[in-house]
């Protein structure tokens, strides 16, 4: 993957977020991180280099990962979005258009390949 592609990892669990960030960095992506949806939106509003977002569905605050995906799709339609959860399994119809879903726990190659497909 070219180093010009930046992935935003949105995950409230610090160890999972750190692991996901490391996986994408090892795959050649630039990575930034947020612990919740509002943090993710703040980052997206200040940067124009983010091409993909991996977000957990269940997060603290009043916006979950599906709502975050919808907000991103509306404001930045060109960004690839992959939502993930180990407890919530939304139907394709429940997700915004073009948003992918990956159940946790995922394998390293699986999460990198799904993001690459969405890009």
Long-range contacts (C-beta under 8 A, 24 or more apart in sequence): 1-27, 1-28, 1-29, 1-116, 2-28, 3-28, 3-29, 3-30, 4-30, 4-49, 5-29, 5-30, 5-51, 5-52, 5-119, 6-30, 6-31, 6-32, 6-47, 6-49, 6-50, 6-51, 6-52, 7-31, 7-32, 7-50, 7-51, 7-52, 7-53, 7-54, 7-115, 8-32, 8-33, 8-34, 8-40, 8-43, 8-44, 8-50, 8-52, 8-53, 8-54, 9-33, 9-34, 9-53, 9-54, 9-55, 10-34, 10-35, 10-36, 10-37, 10-39, 10-40, 10-53, 10-54, 10-55, 10-56, 10-59, 10-65, 10-68, 11-35, 11-54, 11-55, 11-56, 11-59, 12-36, 12-56, 12-58, 12-59, 12-60, 13-56, 16-56, 20-54, 20-111, 23-108, 23-111, 23-112, 24-54, 24-112, 24-115, 27-112, 35-59, 36-60, 36-61, 36-63, 37-61, 37-63, 37-64, 37-65, 37-67, 37-68, 37-71, 38-63, 40-68, 40-72, 41-68, 41-71, 41-72, 44-72, 44-75, 44-76, 44-79, 50-76, 50-79, 51-78, 51-79, 51-80, 51-119, 52-79, 52-80, 52-81, 52-82, 52-115, 52-118, 52-119, 53-79, 53-80, 53-81, 53-82, 54-82, 54-84, 54-111, 54-115, 55-81, 55-82, 55-83, 55-84, 56-83, 56-84, 56-85, 57-83, 57-84, 57-85, 57-88, 57-90, 58-85, 58-87, 58-88, 66-90, 66-94, 66-95, 66-96, 69-95, 69-96, 69-99, 70-96, 73-97, 73-98, 73-99, 80-115, 80-118, 80-119, 81-118, 82-111, 82-114, 82-115, 82-118, 84-111
